[in-house]
Amino acid sequence: MTDDSGVSETAVSTDASSDVETELSRDMSLFDITFIGVGAMIGAGVFALTGFAAGLAGPALTLAFLLNGFVALFTAVSYAELGAAFPEAGGGYLWVKEALVDPNGFYAGWMSWFAHAVACSLYAVTFGVFLTEFIVYSGTLSEGFLLLGFIDRLLLEKVLAVLMVGLFAYINYRGAEETGKAGVIVTGIKVAILGVFVAFGILATFNTPDWPTKFMGHPTFAPNGAIGIIGAMGFTYIAFEGYEIIVQSGEEVVNPGENIPKAVFYSLLIVVPIYILVSFAAIGGISVVPELAQRAGVAVDAPTWQLLGNLGELGIIEAAGQFVPYGVPLLLVAGLTATMSALNATVYSSSRVSFAMGRDRALPGIFERIHPEKRTPHWAILLSAILIILMAVTLPIEAVAASADLMFILLFIQVNWTVIKMRKTHPDLPRTFEVPYMPWPPLIGIGLQFLLMPFLLSALGLEIGLGPDSHGFIALITTVLWMGLGIAVYYGYSERKEEEKLEEEAPTVVAEQAPASERTSRDQRLLVPIANPASVEQLMRTAFDLAEERDADIEVVSVVAVPPQTPVSEGRQFVSEERKVIDSALEFANEERPDIPISGKIRIGHDVSEAILNTIDQDDIDIVLMGWRGRGRRADYVLGSNVDQIVTHARCDVLVERMGSAGEIDSILVPTAGGPHAEFAAEIAHAIAVPNDAVVQILYVTDAPNTDGDDDQQLLTDAASLLDGVNTETALVTGDDIVDEIVDRSADHDLTVIGASRESLLQQLVFGAIPEEVGKRAKHSVIMAKRNLGITSRLTRWFRGYRRR
């Protein structure tokens, strides 16, 4: 559990004498987590359900979306309070399990798993519909095609849905992810295209003579009355399940106590106006032309909302085809993008819930198994995918959406009751956000959501059977069957297994906290990230020299990286290899320099560089020393993805040591051209030269020396003054290629220390062209040095981060 400050959770080895801490790394910002929520809400819902919902509510769909936002707000405040207090994977399931008596906790997880799986099947079916429509629109297939004599449109849509679920299940199994930046881009594309749709739709609406008649007099604003409005609200309520996905990622969010509540409210604030504007533009902008009327099975004088309702998931696609240039392919591309993004997110979230239940033994242990190589919950992903495919293949899209709505509504009711209950049972929770006017907001949320369910089922049809007027009946039966199956699973398996788990854990439950090791009063802290055991001796010898010179204690860190599909808390089972690296560093330090304080730490996170940057910020690190093997695997990184990120974004001095021979250091080369980074390099050379009694040669290479040479010589003199007490030589060399000259000279020395060059912010480099080339080509070890320059460094980091976005 984390405190309200957002400091990473810390776990302790069972070995009380160990100096190694294990921490979870948080690397998702407020921006990232908000767009996760927005991306989840603007998924298949707005593209697939707007048409259906228009058929239920008529022009009052705009009011239905506004009221939905109002209803959702009463649950959002509950999610904001609990998500900030419990920033862990599992979301509503864990909260209900914590606060309410069994089997409420089991049912919360059971419904959440099913709700996310059904939502995913909705997105999969919508993808199949959109891709089939795209193929038909392109002319590859005719409107009434029949492939191989038996594959019609409906079957092709289902096959494509199954294939996409399988693909994203495999992607999640592999541990691949839609990165935070990619997710922002995808969401940005969806919002931009919907913005174009809204703009052209409103323009077409206002260009229509007597356009208010479409909304108020054809026949009325709410042709199906309150039943239609509330039914449409319930039918589209799945659009607001994004805040469940926000809290699912809580344990990876920076400062969750502050950022999770903000993300919940910001996402609602963004999404509700988009839905209202899209519904207004679709109903007002489209016209009932004979071709569409025939396709939808309505009269040519039918109201536009009825046309959209009969067109179903293709409603706003066809609307865009009328009033947006290239509207059909544009909206189909947006819809396909949205459904694929939502598919990935919901496969991820549904498997996380089932994984959390397996970990708690509410589901069989197979759900909690982590693949030893991929480090993903592979069985939870597979079994969730099977459930998703089953729903996608067997149910019509309206029944799929309604089933998901019912499950989410029931889950949200439990969460609202939980926030009330926890005010009494957990009064000391770190509540960085509190629901005001308790208990009224969650009670109102419970009442309003109970109201949605019967209207939803009634609006979709409760006729017994499998026809178009039976979608409400199908959704109800599906929900009843799933809840009945849950009773059997709970009383036949889960109750007994949960009791066994409590009996096993009771004697050994302890609070997780940082080791109470003695901290020194040394002036500075030196961080040494180590991943390769072969680098330990060389990096630690350099660290000893720096720690002695700077009166610093040393912190050695290693990072366990787990895929985004796996909660970071589960990374503890993979710490053994990293612990060996840390232990070897600590043992070497205790043998060689027992007088220097040293501690070890294992961070667990989804991104190595972010985990190290978190450590730098949280532990107030003054200087970081990293190793580099001298080769990069990708052309788009200079030294390597992790090293590049740390050098660019670290708020401290940075050293990168290119690994060479770990022998004695008798001579050191310090190329210089002046400036703060070169001065820093000279200071580092001094720190290493003193304990090794090494000779330092300061080298200045120029291709155009000054005529009197005074300025060049003064530069060398200034650099030599930083090496007081060290046997120092200076050399002024003229050459056509500065890098060649430095590399040639470095062959005569055991170590080269070179500062970052002063280059334009536009330069896509880390240290600069000259230091990096020297680092790659020099025969012996090289240390590249970069001093933290305060505001200048921050501007550089911001500019490079902006350009990457």
N, C-alpha and C positions, 0 to 999 in steps of 0.2 A: 504494500500500500504506500502511496506517496503522501507527503504532507501538502498543505495548501500552497506552498511556495513553488511547487513544481520540481523540487529537487529529485533527482533520480532515486529510485528504490535501490537499497543496498542490501546485499545478502552476504552472509558470512560463511566461510568454510566451516565444516564440522570440526576441523582441527583447530582447537583453541589457540594453538601456538602460531598458527599461520598469520603472516602479515599480508595476505592477499585478500582483497575485497572483490566482490562480484556485484556489478551494477548494471541496471537496465538503462539503455540510452534512449533519450527522447529527441526526435529530429523532425517532427511535423509542426509547422508554424500555424498561426491563426489563419493565414491566407490559405494554406494547404487544406486544413480541416474544414474550412468554410466551403471551399469548392468541392470537397468530397460530398458534402451535404447537398449543395446545389446540383452537382452532377447526378446524384442519386435521384433527386426530386424531378429534375428535367430529364427524365429518361423516356421510357416508352409511354409513360403516362400522358404527357402532353401530346404526343404524336398519335397514339393509338386510341386513347380513351376520350379525347375531346369530341370526336364525332358521335360516339355512343351516348356520351353525357348530354350532348345537344339534343338528341332525340328524346331524352328523358325530361329535361328541364325547359327546353325551348330557349328563347332569348334570355330567360332568367338564369341561364348557365353562368353568366357574368356574376350575378348575385350569389349563385351557389359556390363559386370559387372564393369570393370574398368571405362568405360565411364559413367556408371550410378553413380559411386562414384563421378566422376568429376561433373556431372550435379547436383547431390544432394548437393555438397559442396556450390553451389551458393545460395541454399535455406537455407542450414544449417547456414550460416553466418547471415541470416536474423532472424532465430529462436534464434540464440545465443544472438543477440543484444536485441531483444524484450523480450525473455524469462528472461534475466537478469534484464531488466527494469520493467517488469510486472510479478513478480513471483506469479501468481494466477491460480486457477483452471479455465479451460475454454480455455486456449491456444490461437490458432489462431483466434478463434471466437471473443474473447474479444478485441484483437488488431484491427481486421478489423472493428469491431463495433465502436471502439473508434476513428478511423482515417478516415474512408471512409463514404460517404453519404449513407443513406438507399436507397435500401434494401441490400446493400453490407454486412452489419453486420449480418443481418438475414440470408442471403445466406451462409455466412461463417460458421455459426453454423449449418444450415440446411445440408450443404454438409459434414461438419465434423462429425455430428451425423451419417449420412448415410454411410460415408466412414468407420468409425470405426465399425458400425454395419455390413456392408458388409464384411469387413476384418474378423470380428468375424465369420460370416457365412462360409467364406473360411476355417478358422481354424476348424470349426465344421465339415464341409464336409470332410476335410482331416482326421480328427480324425476318422470319420465313416469308411472311406476307409482303413485306417491303421489298425483299430481294426478288421474289417472284414477280411483283409488279414492275420492278426495274427491268427485269429480263424481258417482260412483255412489252414495256414501253420502248425498249431499245429495238424491238422488232425481231429479236432472236426467236421468240415463240409467239404464236398467235394468241388471241384473246381466249379462245376455247380449246386450247391445246390438249392433246392426249398422247403422252410419250410412251413408246413401247406398248401401246394398246391398253395400258391400265394406269399410268401415272397422270392423274388429272391435277388441277391447280391445288386443291386441298391437300392431296397426298404430297405434292412437291413442297408445299409450305411446311408440312410436318417433318419431312425428311431434312429440309434445310435447318429447321429448328433443332432437331436432334444432333445434326452435325456440329452446329455452333456450340451447343452445350458441351459436347464432347471435346471440342477444340479448347474452350475456355477452362474446362476441367483439367485438361492436359497442361495448359499454360500455368494454371495455379499449382499443379503437381510439380512442374519443373521449377517453380519458385520465381518465374518471371513476373514482372509487375508493370502496370501502367504507372510510370513514375509520377511524382507530384507535379512536375512541370508538364508532362504529357497530359495528365488529367486536367490541368488548368487549360491547356490548349484545346483539348477536346470539348470541355465545357464552354470555353470561349467561342468555339466554332458553332456549337448548338445555339448559344444565346444570340450570336450575331445573325445567324440564318433566321431564327425566330423574330429577331428585330426587323429584318428585311420583310418577312411575311406580315408582321404587324403594320409596318409603315405602308406597304402597298395595299393591304386589306383595308386600313382606315381610309386611305385615299380613294379606293374603289367605293367604299361605303358612302363617303361624303359626296362622291360624284353621281351617286344614284338618286334620281328624283324621288322626293318624299321618302328618304331612307328611314326616318323614324318609324314608318309603318312596319318595316321588317321586324322591329323590336316590340312595338306596342300594339299593333293592330292586325296581326296575321296569325292566329286570331287575337291573341293577347300576349302580354309579356311573359306570363307563366301559364301556358296552355294546359299543363297537367297538374296545376295547382301545387300545393305544399308537398304532396306525395312526390311529384316530379322533381321539385327542387331538392328536397332532402334525399330522395333516392339518388340523384346525380351527385350530391355531396358524398354519400356513402360510397358510390361507385368509383369516384375519383380520389377517395381518401388515401389510397395507396401512394398518391403523389407526395404525401407528407411523411413517408416513413424514412426520409433521409436523415432525420436526427437520431434514429436508432443506429444507422450506419456511422454517424459522427461519433457517438459514444463507444461503438465497437472498437474504434481505434484509439481510445482514450489513453492507453498506457504508452503510446508513442508520441503524444502531444507535448510540446514544450509548454511549461506552466499551465497544466490542464485546469487548475482551479479558476483561472481567469479566462483562458481561451476557449474551453468547451462551451460555457454558457454563451459567450459572444458568438461562436460559430453557429449554435442552434438558432439564435435570434436573427443573425445576419442572413442565414440561408433562407429563413421564412420571409424576411423582408425583401429579398431578391426575387423569390419564386412566385409569391402570391400575385404581385402586379403582372408578371409575365403571363401567368395563366389567364388572368382577367382580360388582358389585352389580346391574347391569342384567340380566346373565345369570341370577343367582340369583333375582331377582324374577320374571323371565319364566317360567322353568321351574317355579318353586314356586307362583306365583300363578295360572297359567292352569289351566283345567279342560277336559277333552275332552267337549264337549257335542255332541249329534247333528248340529247344523247345521254346526259347524266340522269335525267328523270327515268329513262328506260332502264339504265343500268341499276339504279337504286330501287326501281319498282314503285315510283310515285308519279302522281299526275304533274303535268307541266306547270300547273298553277299552285303546286304545293308550296308551303313555306320552306325557307332555306334550312331552318333547324331540323325539319323532318327529312329533308334530303341528306343532310350531314349524318343524321341518326341512322338512316338506312345504308349509307355508304360505310358506316362503322369505322374501322381502323384506317381506312383510306380517305376519310372525310376531309381532313385538312390538306392532304396531298392533292386531292382533286380541286379543292378551293384554291390552292396555290397555283395550280395549272391555269386557272382563269385570270388571276389578277397579278401574278408575279412573273416577270420575264424568266423563262426557263424554270418555272416554278416547280413542276413535277420532279424533274431530276434533282433540283436543288433540295427540295424537302425530303426526297427519298434518300439522298446522300446524308442529310442531317439526321433523318430517322434511323438509318443504318448505323451511323456513327453513335447516336444516342443509345440505341439498343445494345450495341457491342460493348460500349463503356459500362452500361448498366448490368449487362450480363456478367462482365468480369467482376464488378463490385458485389453482385449478389451471390455468385458462386463463392466468392471469398468470404462474405459475411455469413452465409448459411453454413458453410463448412466450419467457420469459427465457432458458431453457436453449438453445433453438434460436437465439435472437438471439446469445448468447455464442458458439455454435459458428460462426455466420455471421461474427462479428467476427474469429474466429480462422481463418477460411477452411476450417474443417472441413466446413461446408455452403456452398452457393453464396452469393454476395454479396447476393442478394436478401433473405436472412434478416436482414442487419444494417442494412438501410435504415430510416431514421427519417423519419416523415412530416414535411414541412417546417412544417406548421401545427399539427398535433396533437402533434407531438414524441413520438410513440409508434412502436414497432417494428411497423408495420402489416402488413408481409408475414409476419413471424414469427407474429403473432397469427392472420392468415388461414390460413396453411398448417397451423398447429397445430390450428385449429378444424376444418379439413377432415379431418385425421387423427383427431381426436376423434369427429367425426360418423361416419366410416367404421367405427370400432370399435363405436360405440353401435348402429349399424343392423345390422351383420352378425353380431355375436356374442351369445350368450345371456349373461345377467348373471353366472352362475357362472364362465363362461369368461373374461369380461372381468375379473372380480376376480382370478382365478388368474393371468392374463397379467400384470396389474399387479404382483401379488405376486412372480412370478418375476423380473421386471425389477428391482424394488426390492431383492430379495435379492441378485441379481448385483451391483448397484451398491454395496450395503452391503459385500459381500465385498471389492470393489475398494478401498473407502474404508478398511476395516480393514487391508488390506495396505499401503495408502499411508501410514497413520500410523506403521507399523513402518519402512517404507522411509525416510521423511523424518527419522526420528531419526538416520540415518546421512548422508543426502544434504543435509539442511538443519539442521545442529546449532545454528545461531545464530538460528533463528526466535524471534520474541518470544512464547514459550509462557507465557501467563498462567495457563493450566490445562494440566497434564500428566497423561496416563494413568498411573496407578500400576502398579507391578509389570510394567513392559514386559518382553517383548512378549506376556505371557500373556493379558491381557483381549482384545485384538484377535484373537489366534489362536483363543481360545475362541469368540469371536463368529463367526469364519469357519467353524469346525467345526460349530457349532450351526445356522448358516444353511444350510450345505450339507445338513445332515440334514433340514431342513424340506422341501426341494424334492421329493424322491421321494415322501415321505409325502403331501404336498399333492396331487400328480398322481394318486397311487394312490387317495386318498380320494375324489377327484372323478370317478374312472373313466377308465380308459385304453382302453376299448373303441373300436376303429376305427369311425368314423362320425360322425354328427351328432346322436345321440340323447341322452337324459338321463344315460346312463352313459358319455358320451364327453367330458364337459366338461374333464377333465384332458388328454385327447388333443388337444382343440381348442386349449387353452392352450399345450400343448407345441409343436404345429405352428405356432401363431402366433408363438411365441418364436423357433423355429428359422428361420422365414421372415424375421422382422425382423432376426435376427442375420446371416443370409445376405445380405440386402439391404445391411446395413451393410458387409459385406466388399466388396461390389461398389462402394459409394459411396466407401469409404476408398481402395481401390487404384485405382479408376477416376478419382477426382477429388481427394479430400481430401489425400492424401499429397503429390501434386505441388503443390497450391496452398499447403499449409503450408510447403513448402520454398521456394517463391517468396516468400512473406511474410517468412521469415527472412532471405533474401538482400536483400530491400528494406530491412528494418529494421536490419540489423546495423550499417551505418555511422552510424546516427543515434540509436541507443538511448542515452538519458541518464537519470540519476537525477532524479526530480522532487523539488524542494525549494523552500523559500521563498527569495525573492531576498535576497542578502546586502547589503541596503541599510543605510546607517548609521542607527542609532536614536539619538534625542536623549535627553537626560537631563531633559527637561521633566517637570513635576510630574504632569500629568494627560493623559488621552487623550480626544479628542472624536470621536465617530462620527457621520458624516453619510450615511445611506442615501439614494441618489438613483436614481430610476427614470425621471423625465421630464426630458429635456434642457432644457425651458423653465424648470425650477426651479433650474437650476445656479447662475445668477448671484445670485439672491436668497438662496438657502441658503448659498452660499459667503461672501457678504458678512457674513451673520450669524455664520457660523462663524469668520471672521477676527477679528471683534470679541471673541467669546467666548474664542478661543484666546489673544489678546493679554492679556485680563484675567486669565485663569486659568492662564497659562503652560502651555498645552496644545499638543500636536501634534494634527494632524487626520488622521483615517482616513476616506476616502470608500469606501463599499461599494455595490455593485449586485448584485442577485440574479437568476440565471437559474433560473426555475422549470420543472421538467420533470414530466410526469405520473408517478404511481407505477409504471406499467407499464414505464417507461424507467429503466434504471440511472442513477444520478446522474453516473457517470463519463462517460456519453454526452452530458451537457449541454454539454461543451466545444465541440461544434460549433455551439452557439447563442450563444456569448459575444460575437460580433462587435458586435451592437447595444449590449449593455451596456458593452462596451469603449469604444465611441464616447462614451457618457455619462461614463464614468470619465476618459477622456482629455481631454474638454472641461473637466471640473472641474480636472484637474491643470494644464492649459494656462492656465486662467483664474487659478489660484492662483499659478503661476509668473510671470505678467504683473503681477498686482495686489499680491501679498504674497509675494515670494520669500524673505523672512526667516522665514516660518512653515513648519516642517517638515510635509510632507503626503505621504501614501501612498495608494495605491488598491488595492482588492481586489474581485474578483468571486467571489461565493459561488454554488455550484450546489446546489440542493436541491429537494425536493418541496413545500416550504411556505416562502413568503417570510418570514413573521413568525418562524418557527422558525429560519430561517437567520440572521436578524438577531440574534435572541436568543442563538444560539450564538456569534456574533461578539462580542457584548457580554461573555459569560462568558469565552470563551477569550482575548480580547485585553485583559481587565481595563479595560474602558471605564468612564470616570467620568461622562460625560454624552453623551446621544444627541440629535441634532437632526434632526427629520423634517419633511418638507413635507406639506401637505394642501391639496387643491384647494377645499375648502369645500362638498363635497357627497358624499353617500353613496349607493351604488347599492342598498343593502338596508336594510330597515326594522329588522332585528334587530341591526344594528351602529350605534354612535353616530357615529363618524367614518369608519369603514371597517374591514374585518376585520383587515387587517395592522396598522394604526395602533392599533386597540383592543387587540390582543394584546400589542403591544410596550409600550404605556403601562401596561398592567395587570401585566405579568410581568417587565419589565426590572429588573435589580438595579443600577440606577444612576439618576442624575437624568435626567429626560426633558423635552424641549421639542418642541412641535408648532407649526410656523409655518404659519398659514393664508396661502396665497399671495395677495398683492395686487400693487400696482404696485411696481416695483423702483427707484423714484426715490430722491432724497435723503431722509434722515431728519432733520428739523429739530425735531420735537416728538414726545414719547412720552407716552402715557397709561398710568398704572399704577393700576388699581382695586385697593383693598385692603380686607380685613376682618380683618386680623391672621392670625397663624398661620405655620407654617413654609413653606407653599407661597407665601403672599403675600410673605414675606421673600425667598424664592428669586426670585420675579418681580422684586422691586426690585433684587436683585443683577444680574439679567440686563439690566434697564433701564440700570443703571449701566454695564455692559460695553459696551452699544451707544451710549449717550449720549456717553461720553468721546471716542471717536475721531470722532464725527459732530458734536461740539459742539452737541448737541441739548438742548432744554429738556424737563424731565420734570414732568408734573403728576400728583400723587398724589391719587386720588379715593376718598372714602368715601361711599357712598350708604346711607342708612338710612331706614326707613319709620317709625321711632319713636325720635327722638333723645333722649339723656339731658337731663334738665331743666337741668343746669348746663353740659352740653356738654364737661366736662373730660375724661371718658373718651374721647369721640370725638376730641377734639383731640389727646389723648395718643397715640392710635393713629396719627394722621397724622404726629405728630412722630417717633414711633419709626420709621415707614417712611422718613421723610425723612432720618433719621440714617444710613441705609444708602446714601445717594446723595451721599456726601462728594465735594466738588469738582465737583458737577454743578449747573447752574442749575435749582433745584427750586421748584415751586409746590405748594400744597395746596388742596384744595377739599372742603368738607363739604356734601353735598346731601341734602335730604329729598325722597323721592318714593315714590309708591305701588308702582311697578314698578321694581325695581333694574336688571333687564336693559335696559329701555327707556332709563333714565337713562344707563347706561354706553354703550349703542350710540349715543345722541344725542351724547354728549360725544366719542366716538371719531371722529366725522366731522370734528372740528377738529384731528385729530392724524394723523401719518403712520404711527404704529405704536401698537398697544395690547399691553401685556404683562400678563397676568393669571394668577394662581396658581390651582391646583386648590382647590376648596372642600372644607370638612371636612364630609362627609356620612356617613350610616350605611353600614355594610358591606352592608346589604340593598339599597342603591341600585344599580340596574343602569346605572351611568354610568361614564365613564372619568375625566374631570376634575371632573365635577359639573355640575349643571344650568345654573348661571349662566355659567361660562366657556365651556361648549359653545354656549350660545345666543348669547353675544357673538361667539364664533368664527364662527358661521354667518351672523350678521346684520350685523356691522360692515362699514363701507364699505372701509376700508383693511386693511393687514396686521395680523394678530393672532398673538401668540405665547402659547401656553398652557404653563404651567410646573408641573412636579410634582417635588418633591424626594423622593429616596429616603429613607424614614424607618426603614430597618433592619427590626426585628422587626415593626413595625406594617404596613409595606408587604408583608412576607412573609405575614403573616396575611391581609391583604386579598387577595393573589394566590391563596393557598390556598383561601380561602372562595369566591372567584368561580370558580376552577377546579373546586371540588367541586360548586358549583351547576350548572355547565355539564354535568358528568358525570351 
